[in-house]
Amino acid sequence: MAVLTTPNLNVMIRAAEKASRSLIRDFGEVENLQVSTKGPGDFVSAADRRAEEIIFEELKKARPDFGFLMEESGKIEGKNPDNRWIVDPLDGTTNFLHGIPHWAISIALETRGEIIAGVVYDPIKDEIFHAEKGLGAFMRRSRLRVSGRSDLMQATIATGAPRNSKESREQFFKEYNAVMNITPSLRRFGAAALDLSYVAAGRCEAFWERELKSWDVAAGWLIVKEAGGFVCDIDNDRNNPVETGNILAANGTLYDDIKKVLKAA
C-alpha cells in the first residue's frame, strides 16, 4: 500500500528515528542503573536532553526558519512566524526511568495555529504512528482506523493521573470511579502520546487525561482525528485540548457517552 507523505513528514520521521538510536542506547544503561541507590534520574534527564538536541538539529537543518516549542528547551521563535515544531523527545519518562519499555518520541508541525502533521514513534516496538491533515493516519504503511466497538462493557479505556495538586488528584479519582462503573477495562500506560496513538489504531476505545502539555498531545491529537476519532477538551468543546491539556479522545460511537460520564463526575 502506497502512503503519500509530504517532505515535512519525511523530515519529522527522520528526526525521530535518529533520536531514537540515542534513546535506545541510554535505555539499556538505565536498566543497568536500576541497582544503584541513587537511581538513574539524572541520567534520564540527560538522555531526554540529548534526544531533544538531536531532533532540534535535524529539524533546524531541514527547516531553518521554523520555530520550536519543546519540553526541555521551551519556546524558540523562528524567522517564519507561521510554522513551529512541537516536540516531546521522551514521552513516558517514568517508564523509561524504571526500564519499562513503553515510551515514545512525539513531533508535531503547527502552521498558523493548526496542527497539520504529527509523528509518534515507539522505538522499542519500532512502531511509527503518523498523520497529515486530510491524508489519513498510518502506522508505517498500515492505515489506522479507530475501533468500531459500541458496547462500553467491551471497551478498553486508557487514562493518566495528574500530579500537580490534591484537587487535581481528587477530580481524577472521581472521574476514574465514574468511568469504572460503565466499563470494566481501564488502563494507565504512562505515555499520553502512545495512548492517543492506540485509540487511533483501535487498540483502545478512548483515552482521557488532564493537565497535559502541548507537546504531550499535539501529534496524537491529529493522528486520532485522521483515524476517524473524536477529540475534544473535556470541559468545553470550544476549547482546544492541545492548548488546555484536558483531553478526551474516543471513537465516534462511545464519545458522547464517555464525555457525559466525565462531565458528571
C-alpha positions as CSV (number, residue, x, y, z in Angstrom):
1,M,0.0,0.0,0.0
2,A,1.5,3.3,-1.0
3,V,1.4,6.0,1.6
4,L,1.7,9.6,0.4
5,T,3.9,11.7,2.7
6,T,5.0,15.3,2.3
7,P,8.6,16.5,2.7
8,N,7.8,17.9,6.1
9,L,6.6,14.5,7.4
10,N,9.6,12.8,6.0
11,V,11.8,15.3,7.9
12,M,9.9,14.5,11.1
13,I,10.2,10.8,10.7
14,R,14.0,11.0,10.1
15,A,14.5,13.2,13.1
16,A,12.5,10.8,15.3
17,E,14.4,7.8,14.1
18,K,17.8,9.5,14.6
19,A,16.9,10.5,18.2
20,S,15.6,7.0,18.9
21,R,19.0,5.5,18.4
22,S,20.4,7.6,21.2
23,L,17.5,6.9,23.5
24,I,17.7,3.1,22.9
25,R,21.4,3.2,23.9
26,D,20.5,5.2,27.0
27,F,17.6,2.9,27.8
28,G,20.0,0.0,28.0
29,E,22.1,1.9,30.5
30,V,19.1,2.9,32.6
31,E,18.2,-0.8,33.1
32,N,21.7,-1.4,34.4
33,L,21.4,1.6,36.7
34,Q,18.3,0.3,38.5
35,V,20.5,-1.4,41.1
36,S,22.0,1.8,42.3
37,T,20.8,3.5,45.4
38,K,20.9,7.0,43.9
39,G,18.8,5.9,40.9
40,P,19.0,6.9,37.3
41,G,17.0,10.2,37.5
42,D,19.9,12.5,36.4
43,F,20.9,10.1,33.7
44,V,17.4,10.0,32.2
45,S,17.3,13.8,32.3
46,A,20.5,13.8,30.3
47,A,19.1,11.2,27.8
48,D,16.0,13.4,27.4
49,R,18.1,16.5,26.6
50,R,20.3,14.6,24.2
51,A,17.4,13.3,22.2
52,E,15.9,16.8,22.1
53,E,19.1,18.2,20.8
54,I,19.2,15.7,18.0
55,I,15.7,16.4,17.0
56,F,16.3,20.1,17.1
57,E,19.4,19.9,15.0
58,E,17.7,17.7,12.4
59,L,14.6,19.8,12.1
60,K,16.5,23.1,12.2
61,K,18.8,21.9,9.4
62,A,15.8,21.0,7.2
63,R,13.6,24.0,8.1
64,P,15.9,26.7,9.4
65,D,13.2,29.4,9.7
66,F,10.6,27.4,11.7
67,G,10.1,28.0,15.4
68,F,10.0,25.4,18.2
69,L,8.1,24.5,21.3
70,M,10.0,21.8,23.2
71,E,9.6,20.1,26.6
72,E,13.2,20.8,27.7
73,S,14.1,24.0,25.9
74,G,10.7,25.7,25.9
75,K,9.8,28.2,23.1
76,I,12.2,29.2,20.4
77,E,11.0,31.8,18.0
78,G,11.7,31.3,14.3
79,K,12.0,33.7,11.4
80,N,8.9,32.2,9.9
81,P,6.1,33.1,12.4
82,D,3.6,30.8,10.7
83,N,5.3,27.5,11.4
84,R,6.7,25.8,14.5
85,W,7.6,22.3,15.6
86,I,6.1,20.9,18.9
87,V,8.5,18.3,20.3
88,D,8.5,15.9,23.2
89,P,11.7,13.9,22.9
90,L,10.7,11.4,25.6
91,D,7.1,10.9,26.4
92,G,6.8,8.3,29.2
93,T,9.8,9.4,31.2
94,T,8.8,7.4,34.3
95,N,8.5,4.2,32.3
96,F,12.0,4.9,30.8
97,L,13.4,5.7,34.2
98,H,12.3,2.2,35.5
99,G,13.3,0.2,32.5
100,I,9.7,-0.3,31.3
101,P,9.7,-0.5,27.5
102,H,6.8,1.8,26.8
103,W,7.8,5.3,25.8
104,A,7.8,7.4,22.6
105,I,9.1,10.4,20.7
106,S,6.4,12.9,19.7
107,I,6.8,15.6,17.0
108,A,4.1,17.8,15.5
109,L,4.1,20.6,13.0
110,E,1.8,23.6,13.7
111,T,1.0,26.0,10.9
112,R,-0.8,29.2,11.7
113,G,-2.1,27.7,14.9
114,E,-3.2,24.4,13.4
115,I,-1.6,21.0,13.8
116,I,-1.1,19.8,10.2
117,A,1.3,16.8,10.7
118,G,2.2,14.5,13.6
119,V,4.6,11.6,14.3
120,V,4.7,9.4,17.4
121,Y,7.5,6.8,17.4
122,D,7.8,3.9,19.8
123,P,11.4,2.8,19.2
124,I,11.2,-0.3,21.3
125,K,8.4,-1.8,19.3
126,D,9.6,0.0,16.1
127,E,6.1,1.4,15.6
128,I,5.8,4.8,13.9
129,F,2.3,6.4,14.0
130,H,1.9,9.3,11.7
131,A,-0.7,11.6,10.1
132,E,-1.1,14.6,8.0
133,K,-4.2,16.8,7.8
134,G,-6.5,15.4,5.1
135,L,-4.3,12.5,4.2
136,G,-5.2,10.0,6.9
137,A,-3.4,8.3,9.7
138,F,-1.0,5.3,9.5
139,M,1.3,3.0,11.4
140,R,4.1,2.6,9.0
141,R,2.2,1.7,5.8
142,S,-1.0,0.4,7.5
143,R,-4.0,2.7,7.5
144,L,-5.3,3.4,11.0
145,R,-9.0,3.5,11.9
146,V,-10.5,3.9,15.4
147,S,-12.3,0.9,16.9
148,G,-15.8,0.2,15.9
149,R,-16.9,-1.2,19.3
150,S,-20.1,0.3,20.5
151,D,-20.6,-1.5,23.8
152,L,-19.0,0.2,26.8
153,M,-18.8,-3.2,28.6
154,Q,-16.4,-4.4,25.9
155,A,-14.4,-1.2,25.7
156,T,-10.9,-0.6,26.9
157,I,-10.3,3.0,28.1
158,A,-6.9,4.5,28.9
159,T,-6.2,7.3,31.2
160,G,-3.4,9.2,33.1
161,A,-3.3,10.7,36.6
162,P,-2.3,14.3,37.2
163,R,0.2,15.0,39.9
164,N,0.0,18.8,40.2
165,S,-2.3,19.2,43.2
166,K,-4.5,17.5,45.7
167,E,-7.6,18.9,44.0
168,S,-6.5,17.5,40.6
169,R,-6.0,14.1,42.1
170,E,-9.4,14.2,43.8
171,Q,-11.0,15.1,40.5
172,F,-9.2,12.3,38.7
173,F,-10.4,9.7,41.2
174,K,-14.0,10.9,40.8
175,E,-13.7,10.5,37.0
176,Y,-11.9,7.2,37.3
177,N,-14.6,5.7,39.6
178,A,-17.3,7.1,37.3
179,V,-15.8,5.5,34.2
180,M,-15.1,2.3,36.0
181,N,-18.8,2.0,36.7
182,I,-19.5,1.9,32.9
183,T,-16.6,-0.3,31.7
184,P,-14.5,-3.0,33.4
185,S,-11.3,-2.4,31.4
186,L,-9.3,0.7,32.4
187,R,-5.6,1.1,31.7
188,R,-2.9,3.5,32.7
189,F,0.1,3.0,30.4
190,G,2.0,6.2,31.3
191,A,2.7,7.7,27.9
192,A,0.0,10.0,26.6
193,A,1.3,10.2,23.0
194,L,1.1,6.4,22.8
195,D,-2.3,6.3,24.5
196,L,-3.7,8.6,21.7
197,S,-2.0,6.5,19.0
198,Y,-3.5,3.4,20.5
199,V,-7.0,5.0,20.2
200,A,-6.2,5.8,16.6
201,A,-5.2,2.2,16.0
202,G,-8.3,0.7,17.6
203,R,-6.4,-0.8,20.5
204,C,-8.3,1.3,23.0
205,E,-11.7,2.8,22.5
206,A,-10.9,6.0,24.4
207,F,-8.3,8.0,26.4
208,W,-8.7,10.9,28.8
209,E,-6.3,12.9,30.9
210,R,-6.0,16.4,32.4
211,E,-3.1,18.8,32.8
212,L,-1.0,17.6,29.9
213,K,1.3,19.9,27.9
214,S,1.0,20.7,24.2
215,W,4.0,18.5,23.4
216,D,2.2,15.5,25.0
217,V,-0.8,15.7,22.8
218,A,-0.2,17.7,19.6
219,A,0.8,14.8,17.4
220,G,-1.5,12.3,18.9
221,W,-4.5,14.7,18.6
222,L,-4.1,14.8,14.8
223,I,-3.4,11.1,14.5
224,V,-6.7,10.3,16.3
225,K,-8.7,12.8,14.1
226,E,-7.2,11.4,10.9
227,A,-8.1,7.9,12.0
228,G,-11.7,8.9,12.3
229,G,-11.9,9.6,16.0
230,F,-13.3,12.4,18.0
231,V,-11.0,14.6,20.2
232,C,-12.1,17.4,22.5
233,D,-11.4,19.4,25.6
234,I,-13.1,17.5,28.4
235,D,-14.9,20.6,29.8
236,N,-15.7,22.8,26.8
237,D,-16.0,21.9,23.1
238,R,-14.9,25.4,22.1
239,N,-11.5,25.0,23.8
240,N,-8.5,23.4,22.0
241,P,-7.2,20.4,24.1
242,V,-3.7,20.9,22.6
243,E,-3.7,24.3,24.4
244,T,-5.7,23.3,27.6
245,G,-4.1,19.9,28.1
246,N,-7.5,18.4,29.2
247,I,-8.2,15.9,26.5
248,L,-10.7,13.2,25.6
249,A,-10.2,11.1,22.5
250,A,-12.6,8.3,21.6
251,N,-14.3,6.5,18.7
252,G,-17.4,8.2,17.4
253,T,-19.8,5.6,18.9
254,L,-18.7,5.9,22.5
255,Y,-17.5,9.6,22.5
256,D,-20.8,11.2,23.8
257,D,-21.4,8.6,26.5
258,I,-17.9,8.8,27.9
259,K,-17.9,12.6,27.8
260,K,-21.2,12.7,29.7
261,V,-19.8,10.5,32.4
262,L,-16.7,12.6,32.8
263,K,-18.6,15.9,33.0
264,A,-21.0,14.5,35.5
265,A,-18.2,13.1,37.8
